[in-house]
């Protein structure tokens, strides 16, 4: 069950982190989503085992779930930025 607190509807921007991976390719796979408000506070976390999948499918499923979760927040407009941060 997905629960989202009503007090976060006032936020103007969300930062969404997603990941999906499989052990083996294909293999047992899982997804994770973390949604933060504009101050960086975590307002929603989600994780799930999705069965047997490839790494790519797991990544796509994580993105789809993130968009579903984000749609629960009231927004006048949406902007999607895709990228990967690599810390070295």
N, C-alpha and C positions, 0 to 999 in steps of 0.2 A: 504494500500500500504506500502511495506517495502522499506525504503531507507537507504542505507549504504554509508557513505562518503568514497571516494576513498583514502583519506590520511591515513586511518588506515590500509591499506593493508600491510604496512611495519612492523607492529608489529609482534613479534615472538610468543607471548603467549596470550591467552585469558583466563580470569576467568569468568565463567558463573554461575550465580545464577538463580535457577528456583523455582517456587512454583505453586501448584495447590490445590484448595480446593473447597468443596461444602458446602452449607448450608443445612443441612440434608444429609442423606446418603442413597439413592441419593437425589439430590436437585439441585437448581440453582448453577452453577459452573463457576469458572474462572481460568485463568492461567496468570502467569507473568514470564518474563525473563529479566534479566539485564546482559549485557555483558560488561566487563571491559578489558582494555588493561593491559599490564604487570606493569604499574605504578599505577593501580587502578582507572584510569579515565574511566568513563562510556562512552562507544562508541555506545551502542545501548540499548534501552528499548522497551519492547513489553508487551502488556496486551490485554486480550480478554475474553469476555463472551462466554462460549462454550455450553451453554444450560444446560439441565439436565444431571448430571453425578454423579458417586460416587467419593469419595476423591481419590481413587487409579487411576481411569481413568483420573481425572484432573491432578494428578502428572505425569502420563505417557504422557499425551498430552503436558504438559509444557516441558518435556524433549525432545519430538519429535520436537516441535517448536524451542527449543534452538539449536538443532543439525541442523535444516534447516537454521536458521539464521547464525550459525557459519560457515556453508559451503560456505557462501557468501564471507568469508574472505580467502585470499590466504594463504595457509599453505603447507609446504613441508611434514609435518607429523602431526598427531593428537594423543593426549593422553587424555584419559578420566579418571577422578578420581571421584568416587562417595562417598559421605559421608554427614553427617549432623553435623553441628556445633551447640552445645547447650551452650548457655551462661547462667550461673547460678548465 
